[in-house]
């Protein structure tokens, strides 16, 4: 009834105003729907899955730090690679009402204290605000190389980034100690449609509202470092699965039902030693409030699927608590929360020809 009334009122407006009016009230309806749901709890319930380095963990491996949303820092020997760093955490009401949004400089500066001394590159999976909004500022402060799709590079430049490396699926980049393969990906749907999927205006000014940070061409990445492979995406659908390449760590977005529906097929192809579900936190809340699962996530289902498939050890990370990805031959791996079970170890060794 609410939407019907809005449609009637919108017929009185000029075409351009009508489109904005309807879009804004659709967003408001989504906001009301999400607000009606009780937000899920934090990580305490799954403490047995949360991994982190101890004081005795060797610092010579690949360290993974969760930055919130779908953001990660990978570190190796004082070099770092960032993926989708986003710290401003725009509130849900601003998004729902199509209000003006901008990076939060204070939150960005506070989070950047966790960065490694040298950030070689920033990878962006797609152009939505919760992946790209803060990137132009971070690029300017770290002098890192921005690697993203052409549409995301265009958005970043409109928002102040001085340059960027536009890539497509099949491209390979070697930067410092990192080898990065660019892969095709898809974006999962919200209520049957990819959010903010329209085409960005050409030659226009900086994006000012959440809906102007359009998805563009989604990408995934396969990162090779220190003899290990890390696959990362921000979610997807069964129409676009990961490559048939065995990896040590699979980081896969799990924010929406589409992502969870493709989980079994994705794990079958990747055969990961470790599985890290991503993009599950409520990214409308400040990082200072701690990890809370988002209202549309269903981690118990993810947990069940991973147990049924038995293709790797399921883990979770908390904000800014680094974890070193163990090597199969490392004698230093002793924590029961880091070591795969013996059956999975044998399976991984056979799969990788070791």
Secondary structure, DSSP 8 states (H G I E B T S, - for coil): -HHHHHHHHHTTS-HHHHHHHHHHHHHHHHHHHHHTS-----SGGGGGGB----TTS-SSSEEEEEEETTEEEEEETTEEEEES-------HHHHHTT-B----HHHHHHHHTTS-SEEEEEE-S--SHHHHTTHHHHHHHH--EEEE-HHHHHHHHHTT----EE--TT-EEEETTEEEEEEE-----BTTB-TT-S---TT-----BGGGS---S-EEEEEEETTEEEEE-S---TTS---S---SEEEEE-SSHHHHHTHHHHHHHH--SEEEEES-B-TTS-GGG---B-TT--HHHHHHHHHHH--SEEEB--BT--EEE--TT-TT---TTTS--HHHHHHHHHHTT-
